[in-house]
């Protein structure tokens, strides 16, 4: 048992810790307290969770580490100073929960963070847990899932997600975000921090992204990126065979260059030009002052640059039915792509395809 006399124990000449004759610790209900530092007692608390359980952590939490195999993990940022954990379902080996030096960890002992995406022990996949955590919004979050679904919301600190086949949903994150998956998809809603995404075959969907940077790389996964930035944005998307669709506000502000070696391209902006009649196609040009950057490249996938409707950006109410006798306003010709030259696209020519100028530049849609 630890007593005040131990505070006067000699210090170890190499580690600087209290030099006890033998390791001393107290275990109460799965909690372990150990002396670790000079002149103070550093507490490490540990719980082995074998059944559904709720825990409240009074000590400050600055970092959260979660590693699950199957099931669901839900992390929510709050204004509270403490952290809360609820394990509502558990199947398989116990979850080990530790808290030390402000780091709260919820994980399996045999599931390390290093090399997480290469964890291929199929026997170990027969386990599942449903975990919910509420932590201070400023917490730095690291979540690793094999087949589990992950939902992270309201976090202002940096967030890192690694997944094998599990899908991830990110909502309202204002700190920098990095997501790496093998085949799991990532959906980011209202993310205002910088976003990095890497995957083999997972899809990326960004809804109302307003961060200053979006960078994504995938081999065969598709990318749908809907941007609503408050300032210049650096967007760089790269894929081998995945399709890329980008929706920009109108008016937009970016230097644009989009390339595909063999896929079709679609452009909804009058200020951008579509080049290439056969094989490789390119969309280039400047929108607004060109303060932002948009680069999109795919080898065999298609590329589409779409324009957010003006009424959606300005918060206008939907227009009434324009048919006679309904009291609605006349139909806007921009609602129909064939009425204007703002929808520029190129695809492989087939029967009935129209010709394009010799320089490969067109303002018309080629069917």
N, C-alpha and C positions, 0 to 999 in steps of 0.2 A: 504494500500500500504506500502511496506517495505521501510524504510528510514534508514539512518545511525544512527539516534537517537536510533533505536532499538538495536544497538550493545552495548549500555550502559544500557540496561534494566537489572534489577537484575536477578541473576541466581536462578533457582528453587532449594530449599535445598536438594531435594531427587534425581531428575533426572540430575541435573547439566546443563540443557538446559536453554535457555533464557526464563525467566518467563513472557510471554506475558499475559495481562489480559484475552485474549481470543485467540483461534487459528487464525492465520493469514496466508493466502496463496494467491498466484496469479494464476489464471487460464486463460491461453491464448491458444485458439485453442486446448483444451484438454490437455494442459501441466500444471503440478502443481509443483510449487517450494516451498519448506518448509525449515525453519531453524531448524536444528536438533542437532548441536554440539556446544561445548563451543568455543567461539571466532571465529567461522567460520560459513558460511552458506553452509549446505549440500544440494545439489540439487537432488530431485527425479523428474524425468520426466515421464509423463504418457500420452499414446495415446489410444484412443478407435477407433479401425479400423473396419469400417462397410462396406467397399467396397475396391476393388483393390487399392493398394497404395504402394509407395516406400518411405522409410525413410533412412536417413543417420545419423549416430551417431558420433559426433565429440569427445565426452568424451571417455576415454579409457575403453575397455571392457576386463575383466579378466575371467568372468564366463558367460555362456550362458545356460538358462533354457527354454526349449520348451515343451509344452504339447498340443497335438492335438488329435482329435477324428478320423475323416476320412480325406482322401485326401493324401497329400504328403508333407514331410518336407525334404529339401536339405540343409545341412550345409557344407560349404567349408572353409578350412583354407587358409589364404592368407598371403602375406608379408606386407600387408598394416596395418597401425596403427589404422585405423578406422573400424567401422562395418557398414554393409549395410543390409537392409531388404526389400524384395519385397513380397507382398501378391498379387498374380496374380488371384486367385479365392477365393471366400468366399461365403458360404451359411450357413445361420443360425445365431446364436447370434454373437455379435462382438468379435473380439480378443482384448485382453488388452495387450498393450506393455508398459513395465516399464523399466527404467534404474536408478539404484541407487547403489552407492558405487562400481561401476565397474561391477555390475550384470545386464545383459540384459535378460529380461523375456518376452516370447511371449506365451500366454496361455489364456484359458478361466477361468473366475473367479470361476466357480463351478467345476473345475477339478484340485484337489490338487495333489501334488507330493507324499505325504505320503499316503500309501495305494492305489497307482495308479492301481496296477494289480487287485485290488478287486472292481474297479469302474464298477458297473453293472447296472447303471441307463440307461435302454434301451431307455427311452424317450430322454435322452440327446445325444444319438448316432446320431440323425438326424441333423447332422451338418458336414460341410466339408470345408477344406481350403487347398490351395496350397501355401506353404511358402518356400522361398529361402533366405538363410542367408550367408553372407560372413563375417568372423570374423578373427582376428589375429590367426595364427597357434598355438600359445601357450595357447589359451583359454581353460579353463576347460568346458566341454560340458556335459549337461544332457538333454536327449531327451526322452519324454514319448509319446507313440502313442497307441491308442486303436485299430482302424482298419486301420490307415494310414500307408503308406510306408515311411520308413526313409532311407536316404542316407547321410552318414557322410564321408568326405574325407579330407585328408591333415591336420589333427589335430595332434599336437605334445603333447598337454596336455592330462590329463586323460579324458576318455569318458565313460559315463554311459548311457545305453539304456534300457528302459523298454517298453515292448509291450504286448498287449493282443493277437490280431489276426494279427496285421500288421507285414509285413516282413521288415527286416533291411539289408542294404548293407553297409559294412565298407571297405573303400579303402584307402590304404596308411597311416594308423594311426601308429604313432611311440610311443605314450604314452600308459599307461595301459588302457585296455578296459574291461568293464563288461557289459554283455548283459543278461537280464532276460526276458523270454517270457512265455506266456501260450501255444499258438499254433502257434505263428509266427515263421518263419524261419529266420536264420541269415547266411549271406554269407560274409566272410572276405577275402579280396584280398590284398596281399602284406602288411600284418599287421606285423610290427616289434616289437610292444609292447606286454606285457603279456596279454593273453586273458583268460577271465573267462566267461563261458556260463552255464545258468541254464534254463531248460524248461520242460514243461509237455509233449507236443507232437510235439514241433517245431524241425525242422532239423537244423543241423549245417554243413556248408561247408566252409572249409579253403583252400585257393588257395595260394601256395607259401608263407606259413607262416614261418617267420624267427625269431619270438620272443623267448625269453628264457623259456617261460612257456605257456602251453595250458592246461586248466582244464575245463572239460565239464561234466555236469550231465543232464540226460534226462530220462523220463519214457519210452516213446515209440518213440521218435524221433530218426532218423538215424544221424550218424556222418561220414562225409567224410573229412579227414584231410590230406592235401598235405603239407609236410614240406620241407623247404629248409633252415635249420638253418645255421648261421655263427659260432656257437659254441655249447656247450652242451645244450640240451633242456630237460625240465621236462614236460612230457606229461602224463596226467592222465584223462582217459575217462571212464565214467560209464553210463550204460543204463540197463533198465529192459528187454524190448523186442525190442529195436531198433538195427539196424545193424551198425557195426563199420568197417570202411575201412580206413587204414592209409598207406600213401605212403611216403617212406623215401628215401633220396638220397643214392647213392652207391659210395664210401663206407660210411656206417653210423657209428655212435658212441653212443651206448646206451646199458644199461641193459634192457632186454625185458622180460615182463611177461604179457601174454594175456590169459584170461580165458572166457569160455562160458559153461553154465551148459548143454544146449541141442542143441545149434546151431552148424553150420559147421564152420570150420576154414580153412584158406588158407594162406600159407607161401611161399614167394618168395626168402628167404635168406638161403643159404647153412649152415651158422653158427648157425641157430636156429633149435630147435628140436620141433616136434609136438608129444604130448603125449595124450593118451586116445583113445581107440578104440570104446567104447560104451559110450553114455551119455556125461559126462563132457569131454571137450577137453581143452588142454593148449598148448601154445607156449612159450618156454623159451629159454634163451641163452644170449650171449653177442655179440654185434656188435662193432668191432674196440676195442678201449681201455675201452669202457663201461663207459664213463664219463657222458653221459646223462641218462635219465630214461624214460622208456615207460611202462605205466601200462594201460591196457584196460580190462574192465570187463563188460559182459552182461549175462543175465540169459538165455533168449531164442533166442536172436539175433545171427547172424553170425559175425565172425571176419575175416578180411583179412588184411595181412601185405604185401604190394606191394612195388616193387623196382622201383625207377625212372630210366629210361634208361640212360646208361652212356653217350651216345651222347647228351642227353638233359642237363645233368649237365655240360658238357664241352663245350657246345655251338657249337657242330659239325653240319655241314650241313647234311640234310637228304641224305641217301645213294641212289645211282641210282638203277634202276631196275637190279637185278642180273641175269636176264635171258640171255641165250647165244645170242650174237650179239648186245646187248644193251650197252656194254661198262661198265657195272656196276661191282661191286665187288661181290665175292661169298657170298651167304647167310650166315649169322651168325647163328650157331646152337642155340644160346641162344634166338633167336627170336621165337623158337618153344618150348613150355613148355615140350613136351614129349621128347625133345632131351637131357635134363639135369635133375639133381635132385634138382634144385633150387626152384621148385614149389611144396611145400609140403602142402597138404591139407587133411582134414578129414571130411567126411560127413556121414550121416546115411547110413548104408549098404542096398543095394537093390539087385535085380537080377543082377548077373554078377559081383558083387563086388569082388575085389581082397582081399586076406587076408593080415594082417599086422603082424609084429613080436609080440611075446607073451607079451613083455614089453610095447606094445602100441605105440612104436616109429616107425615112418615111414619117408622115404625120397621120397616116391612115392605118386602120387595122387590117392586117393581111389574114385572110381566112384560109 
